[in-house]
């Protein structure tokens, strides 16, 4: 039995690495493609999903909802998005300090060093207020209080009240949680049936903030769930757009059965 479990885990790791590598190739092609194509929500989600899986391939788990430490409250810490920046095409260098709150003077003044040459170490410096990888083109004109681009895509925080604080094995837990990480082996409902990231037009906030700006739970009691001004979606007529744990990006119709949608938000809900 131990040998079988070990083999299954090894196989899952190989699958994870293969998916991550494939998605990174897609990411490289996207960044070298036309700006118009790169601006589409689907393509931005593919890039984010590729970085997410590359992070998992290196560390053996997905990032926590925020980079909270003993000195920084988890809901005031830097977001999971900031932990992915080294895994974007060519590597994005950000000198962010995880031992400070996300809106500390230092973190707000950070400049991104974006690699512009794939043949040699050549970078250009981009101000934080211009780096919009996590921002849908439709939300590009929205400015937060501090001038940081908004996050149009949020991480899946599970289902129901305080699900972000639940352990990964809980039936309401999502991919992201505070004070914990998720391994692909924790996603027992199936990688292709579990949302990692989904678009939203509601209560938009800075992409570097590790609070509700970048990670959210689905509230089954609050309607509407999908659509303009709803909990999720709203950028596209008739559907939301989401990335799944297998690296795919797919539309989700606004009229989907709420119970089926909730099942997409749990990682081991046995549904």
C-alpha positions in Angstrom: 0.0 0.0 0.0 2.8 2.4 0.9 4.5 1.6 -2.4 1.3 2.3 -4.3 0.8 5.6 -2.5 4.4 6.6 -3.2 4.0 5.7 -6.9 0.8 7.7 -7.1 2.4 10.8 -5.6 5.4 10.5 -7.8 3.2 10.2 -10.9 1.2 13.3 -9.8 4.5 15.2 -9.4 5.5 14.2 -12.9 2.1 15.3 -14.3 2.4 18.6 -12.4 5.8 19.3 -13.8 4.7 18.4 -17.3 1.7 20.6 -17.1 3.7 23.5 -15.7 6.3 23.1 -18.4 3.7 23.1 -21.1 1.9 26.1 -19.7 5.2 28.0 -19.5 5.8 27.4 -23.2 2.3 28.8 -23.8 3.2 31.8 -21.6 6.4 32.5 -23.6 4.5 32.4 -26.9 1.9 34.8 -25.5 4.3 37.4 -24.2 6.0 37.3 -27.6 2.7 37.6 -29.4 0.7 40.7 -30.3 -0.3 43.1 -27.5 -4.0 42.8 -28.5 -4.0 39.0 -27.9 -2.0 39.3 -24.7 -4.6 41.7 -23.3 -7.4 39.2 -23.4 -8.6 37.8 -20.1 -8.1 34.2 -21.3 -4.5 34.9 -22.2 -3.7 36.7 -18.9 -5.2 33.8 -17.0 -3.1 31.4 -19.0 0.0 33.3 -18.0 -1.0 33.5 -14.3 -1.9 29.8 -14.3 1.5 28.9 -15.9 3.3 30.8 -13.2 1.1 29.2 -10.5 2.0 25.7 -11.7 5.7 26.6 -12.1 5.6 27.7 -8.5 4.0 24.4 -7.5 6.6 22.5 -9.5 9.5 24.2 -7.6 8.1 24.2 -4.1 5.8 21.2 -4.1 2.7 23.2 -3.2 0.7 26.2 -4.3 1.3 29.6 -2.5 -0.7 30.5 0.5 -3.4 33.2 0.2 -0.9 35.8 1.6 2.7 36.0 2.6 1.9 36.6 6.3 4.6 36.3 8.9 4.9 36.4 12.6 5.2 40.2 12.4 2.6 40.9 9.7 -1.1 39.9 10.0 -2.1 37.5 7.2 -4.8 39.9 5.9 -2.4 42.8 5.8 0.4 40.9 4.1 1.5 40.7 0.5 -0.8 38.7 -1.8 -0.2 35.3 -3.4 0.1 37.2 -6.7 3.4 38.7 -5.5 4.8 35.3 -4.9 4.4 34.3 -8.5 6.3 37.2 -10.1 9.6 35.2 -10.4 7.8 32.5 -12.4 6.4 34.8 -15.2 8.1 34.6 -18.6 11.8 35.5 -18.1 11.3 36.3 -14.4 9.9 39.5 -12.9 12.2 40.9 -10.2 10.4 42.7 -7.3 12.2 43.8 -4.2 9.1 43.5 -2.0 9.5 43.0 1.8 7.3 40.2 3.2 8.1 41.3 6.7 6.2 44.6 6.0 2.5 45.2 5.3 1.6 45.2 1.7 1.1 49.0 1.6 4.2 50.0 3.5 6.1 52.9 1.9 8.8 50.6 0.7 6.5 48.1 -1.0 4.5 50.9 -2.7 7.7 52.4 -4.2 9.0 49.1 -5.6 9.8 49.0 -9.3 9.5 45.8 -11.3 12.5 44.7 -13.4 11.0 43.0 -16.4 13.2 40.9 -18.7 12.9 42.0 -22.3 15.5 39.8 -23.9 15.3 36.0 -23.9 18.9 35.7 -25.2 20.7 37.8 -22.6 20.2 39.4 -19.2 18.4 42.6 -20.3 15.7 44.2 -18.3 13.5 47.3 -18.2 12.2 48.9 -15.1 8.5 49.3 -14.7 6.7 51.3 -12.0 4.3 49.3 -9.9 1.4 51.3 -11.2 2.2 50.2 -14.7 2.5 46.4 -14.1 -1.0 45.1 -14.9 -0.6 41.4 -15.5 -3.4 40.7 -13.0 -5.7 43.4 -14.5 -8.3 42.8 -17.2 -8.1 45.3 -20.1 -11.7 46.5 -19.1 -10.4 47.4 -15.6 -7.3 49.2 -16.9 -8.6 52.6 -16.1 -9.6 51.8 -12.6 -7.1 53.2 -10.0 -7.0 52.2 -6.4 -6.4 54.6 -3.6 -2.7 54.1 -3.8 -2.4 54.0 -7.6 -1.7 50.2 -7.8 -3.5 48.4 -10.6 -6.5 46.3 -9.5 -6.7 42.6 -9.4 -9.4 41.5 -11.9 -8.7 37.9 -11.1 -9.0 36.4 -7.6 -7.9 33.2 -6.0 -10.4 30.5 -5.0 -10.8 30.7 -1.2 -13.4 28.0 -0.8 -17.1 28.0 0.1 -18.9 29.8 2.9 -18.0 31.8 6.0 -14.3 31.8 7.0 -13.4 29.1 4.6 -10.1 30.8 4.0 -9.1 29.8 7.6 -10.1 26.1 7.2 -7.5 23.3 6.8 -7.0 21.9 3.3 -8.8 18.6 4.2 -12.0 20.4 5.1 -14.9 19.9 2.6 -15.4 23.6 2.2 -11.7 24.5 1.8 -10.5 26.1 -1.5 -7.2 26.2 -3.3 -6.0 29.2 -1.3 -6.1 29.7 2.5 -4.6 31.8 5.2 -1.7 30.1 7.1 -1.7 27.0 4.9 -0.7 25.8 1.5 -2.3 23.4 -1.0 -0.6 20.5 -2.7 -1.9 19.1 -6.0 -2.4 15.8 -4.1 -4.8 17.7 -1.8 -7.1 18.4 -4.6 -9.1 15.2 -4.5 -12.1 16.5 -6.5 -10.0 16.5 -9.6 -7.6 19.1 -11.1 -9.8 19.7 -14.1 -12.8 20.2 -11.8 -11.3 22.7 -9.3 -11.0 26.4 -9.9 -7.8 28.1 -9.0 -8.5 31.7 -10.2 -11.6 33.4 -11.5 -12.4 36.9 -12.8 -14.4 39.5 -10.8 -15.7 43.0 -11.3 -16.8 43.4 -7.7 -14.9 45.3 -4.9 -11.7 45.5 -6.9 -8.5 46.2 -5.0 -4.7 46.3 -5.4 -3.1 43.1 -6.8 -0.4 43.2 -4.2 -2.8 43.1 -1.2 -3.3 39.8 0.5 -6.9 40.5 1.5 -10.2 40.2 -0.3 -8.7 42.1 -3.2 -7.0 38.9 -4.4 -8.6 35.9 -2.7 -12.3 35.3 -2.0 -14.7 32.6 -0.9 -18.0 31.8 -2.7 -21.0 32.8 -0.6 -23.9 30.4 -1.5 -26.4 32.6 0.2 -25.6 35.7 -1.8 -27.1 36.3 -5.2 -26.2 36.8 -7.9 -23.0 34.7 -7.9 -21.9 35.3 -11.5 -22.3 38.4 -13.6 -21.7 42.1 -13.6 -21.5 43.4 -10.0 -22.0 39.8 -8.7 -19.5 37.9 -6.6 -17.5 36.7 -9.7 -17.4 37.3 -13.4 -18.9 40.4 -15.1 -16.2 41.0 -17.8 -17.9 38.9 -20.4 -21.5 38.7 -21.5 -23.1 35.6 -20.2 -20.1 34.0 -18.5 -17.2 34.2 -16.1 -13.7 33.1 -17.0 -11.7 30.8 -14.7 -8.4 28.9 -14.5 -8.5 25.3 -13.2 -5.9 23.3 -11.4 -4.9 21.4 -14.5 -3.8 24.6 -16.1 -6.8 25.0 -18.4 -8.8 28.2 -18.8 -12.5 27.9 -19.5 -15.7 30.0 -19.5 -18.4 29.3 -16.8 -21.9 30.3 -17.8 -23.7 32.7 -15.5 -26.7 30.3 -15.4 -24.7 27.4 -14.1 -26.4 25.5 -11.2 -25.1 27.2 -8.0 -24.4 23.8 -6.5 -22.2 22.8 -9.4 -20.3 26.1 -9.2 -19.8 25.6 -5.5 -18.3 22.1 -6.2 -15.7 23.9 -8.5 -14.7 25.9 -5.4 -13.8 23.0 -3.1 -10.7 20.8 -3.3 -12.0 17.8 -1.4 -15.7 18.2 -1.1 -16.4 14.8 -2.6 -18.6 16.4 -5.3 
